[in-house]
Amino acid sequence: MDRDLVFYQFSRSKIERGDFSHFLGLHALDKLPTGRRLREMMDTMVFCIEGYDADSREIHVIPEVRRIYSAFHNAWPYWFYFCNLDVETLQAMVLCCLPSITAMKVDGSESVAITYDPLDLVNFLRTDFCHMNVIYDRAEIFEERIVQRTQAIFQYFGLPVGQLSQA
């Protein structure tokens, strides 16, 4: 299905102030459409951080970024419904919300090894699936599509779909 993506960028100044009020002014739960219009919004949002290009740290270990994403998640916990799964931004956002992560630079490689307690991720998923169900109800999504999206989220995070019954 072809659809336009919505890119929402948090500026460094808004991150440092912990300000995401503009986004909530547009997309708070009471401002979201229902039915077909809301169904069309699934998998369309990409969140970006601006102003940290010169920072050598990974985005998910920068304290200000971790704070704003945690606060943003508490205020608007519908990420799994709206975030596009074709890019890695949702993963970075979720990593910011986990209680503890470790990022290690691998010698001779541009990649960074990230470790965290898998139970922290499973608990995050479990909680967020409840929030996702609120949006499913508003969008009047059929069970088959709910299962497909849930499986896609598990695959996105590298979890076996068999874990679905445990979450």
Backbone torsions as a table, in degrees:
resi	resn	phi	psi	omega
1	MET	NA	123.7	176.9
2	ASP	-80.7	131.8	176.2
3	ARG	-153.7	154.0	177.8
4	ASP	-79.4	141.8	174.1
5	LEU	-89.9	148.2	175.4
6	VAL	-107.9	115.7	177.7
7	PHE	-97.8	123.7	177.4
8	TYR	-118.5	121.6	-174.6
9	GLN	-110.5	129.1	174.2
10	PHE	-94.6	121.6	179.0
11	SER	-75.4	159.8	179.6
12	ARG	-59.1	-41.5	-179.3
13	SER	-63.8	-38.8	177.7
14	LYS	-69.0	-35.5	177.4
15	ILE	-63.6	-47.7	-178.2
16	GLU	-65.0	-30.6	176.8
17	ARG	-86.3	-10.0	-177.2
18	GLY	68.0	34.9	-172.8
19	ASP	-106.3	111.9	174.0
20	PHE	-126.6	24.3	-176.5
21	SER	-64.2	-33.0	179.2
22	HIS	-61.0	-45.7	179.2
23	PHE	-60.9	-46.7	-179.8
24	LEU	-63.3	-32.2	176.6
25	GLY	-62.3	-27.0	179.7
26	LEU	-93.8	-35.9	-167.3
27	HIS	-129.7	19.3	174.6
28	ALA	-59.2	156.5	-175.6
29	LEU	-51.9	-42.0	-178.4
30	ASP	-72.8	-10.4	178.2
31	LYS	-98.6	-10.0	-177.8
32	LEU	-75.8	146.1	175.5
33	PRO	-70.9	-179.7	175.3
34	THR	-124.7	173.3	173.7
35	GLY	59.5	-140.2	-173.3
36	ARG	-56.1	-42.6	-178.8
37	ARG	-61.5	-37.3	177.3
38	LEU	-74.0	-37.1	176.9
39	ARG	-58.0	-38.8	-178.9
40	GLU	-68.1	-15.2	-179.2
41	MET	-87.5	-10.3	179.9
42	MET	-61.2	134.9	173.4
43	ASP	66.5	30.8	-175.4
44	THR	-116.6	-8.4	-173.9
45	MET	-103.6	141.0	175.0
46	VAL	-130.0	124.0	179.8
47	PHE	-102.7	137.6	-176.5
48	CYS	-130.4	155.5	176.0
49	ILE	-113.1	132.4	-179.1
50	GLU	-120.6	141.5	174.2
51	GLY	106.2	4.9	-179.3
52	TYR	-118.3	17.1	-177.9
53	ASP	-60.0	-34.8	-178.6
54	ALA	-82.7	-7.6	179.9
55	ASP	-82.1	126.2	-177.2
56	SER	-77.1	-12.3	-179.3
57	ARG	-75.9	152.1	171.8
58	GLU	-67.4	145.8	-173.8
59	ILE	-57.6	-36.2	-175.7
60	HIS	-80.4	2.0	174.1
61	VAL	-112.2	-2.1	178.2
62	ILE	-77.8	118.9	-173.9
63	PRO	-53.8	-42.0	-178.7
64	GLU	-64.3	-38.6	179.4
65	VAL	-69.3	-42.9	177.6
66	ARG	-59.6	-42.2	-179.4
67	ARG	-64.5	-46.3	-176.3
68	ILE	-68.4	-39.5	180.0
69	TYR	-67.4	-36.7	176.9
70	SER	-64.7	-45.1	178.9
71	ALA	-66.3	-40.6	178.4
72	PHE	-62.3	-41.9	178.8
73	HIS	-64.1	-40.1	178.1
74	ASN	-63.2	-35.7	-178.6
75	ALA	-82.7	-30.5	-175.4
76	TRP	-142.9	80.3	-172.4
77	PRO	-87.3	35.0	-174.0
78	TYR	-106.2	23.3	-174.6
79	TRP	-55.8	-43.0	-173.3
80	PHE	-66.3	-23.2	176.1
81	TYR	-81.3	-47.3	-169.2
82	PHE	-89.3	-33.8	-172.0
83	CYS	-69.2	138.1	178.2
84	ASN	-73.1	134.0	-176.6
85	LEU	-95.0	6.2	178.7
86	ASP	-88.8	-6.5	179.5
87	VAL	-124.9	166.6	-174.1
88	GLU	-92.2	5.1	-174.5
89	THR	-65.8	-37.0	178.2
90	LEU	-61.0	-40.8	179.7
91	GLN	-60.7	-44.6	178.7
92	ALA	-63.2	-39.3	178.7
93	MET	-62.3	-44.8	-179.8
94	VAL	-66.4	-41.9	177.7
95	LEU	-57.1	-36.2	178.1
96	CYS	-63.9	-26.2	-176.8
97	CYS	-91.4	-13.8	179.1
98	LEU	-71.3	146.9	-175.4
99	PRO	-62.0	-31.9	-176.2
100	SER	-153.2	130.9	173.1
101	ILE	-136.3	156.9	174.9
102	THR	-126.4	129.0	177.3
103	ALA	-117.5	127.3	-179.8
104	MET	-125.7	131.1	176.3
105	LYS	-76.1	130.4	-179.6
106	VAL	-90.6	123.1	-179.3
107	ASP	-56.2	134.2	176.9
108	GLY	76.4	8.7	-178.5
109	SER	-134.3	151.2	175.4
110	GLU	-83.8	-11.3	-177.8
111	SER	-82.3	158.5	178.6
112	VAL	-119.3	131.5	177.3
113	ALA	-85.4	128.5	-178.8
114	ILE	-118.5	130.1	176.6
115	THR	-125.0	148.8	177.5
116	TYR	-158.8	165.1	177.6
117	ASP	-73.6	118.3	-179.2
118	PRO	-57.4	-29.0	178.1
119	LEU	-66.3	-32.1	175.8
120	ASP	-62.0	-42.0	178.7
121	LEU	-66.6	-45.0	-180.0
122	VAL	-61.3	-40.1	178.4
123	ASN	-66.2	-38.7	176.3
124	PHE	-61.9	-45.9	178.8
125	LEU	-59.4	-47.0	-177.3
126	ARG	-57.6	-46.5	-179.8
127	THR	-65.1	-42.9	-175.8
128	ASP	-72.9	-25.9	176.2
129	PHE	-63.5	-33.1	176.4
130	CYS	-63.8	-42.4	178.6
131	HIS	-67.1	-37.2	179.3
132	MET	-63.2	-36.2	179.6
133	ASN	-62.5	-31.8	176.4
134	VAL	-60.8	-43.4	-179.8
135	ILE	-71.0	-40.0	176.5
136	TYR	-54.7	-43.8	-179.9
137	ASP	-63.0	-44.8	179.5
138	ARG	-64.0	-34.5	-177.2
139	ALA	-87.4	-6.7	-178.6
140	GLU	55.4	53.5	-178.3
141	ILE	-84.8	137.4	176.7
142	PHE	-74.5	151.3	-176.7
143	GLU	-52.6	-41.3	-178.6
144	GLU	-59.4	-41.8	-179.9
145	ARG	-70.2	-34.0	176.8
146	ILE	-63.4	-45.1	179.3
147	VAL	-63.1	-42.7	179.5
148	GLN	-60.7	-45.3	-179.1
149	ARG	-66.7	-41.5	179.3
150	THR	-62.0	-44.3	177.1
151	GLN	-62.7	-40.0	179.1
152	ALA	-63.0	-37.2	178.4
153	ILE	-67.9	-43.3	177.3
154	PHE	-59.6	-45.2	179.3
155	GLN	-64.8	-38.8	179.0
156	TYR	-56.8	-40.5	-179.4
157	PHE	-90.4	7.9	176.1
158	GLY	72.6	25.1	179.4
159	LEU	-100.7	141.7	176.7
160	PRO	-64.6	139.4	-179.4
161	VAL	-61.9	-24.8	177.0
162	GLY	-60.1	-22.7	177.1
163	GLN	-70.3	-11.9	-174.8
164	LEU	-55.8	-42.0	-177.8
165	SER	-69.6	-22.2	-180.0
166	GLN	-85.6	-21.7	-178.1
167	ALA	-84.8	NA	NA
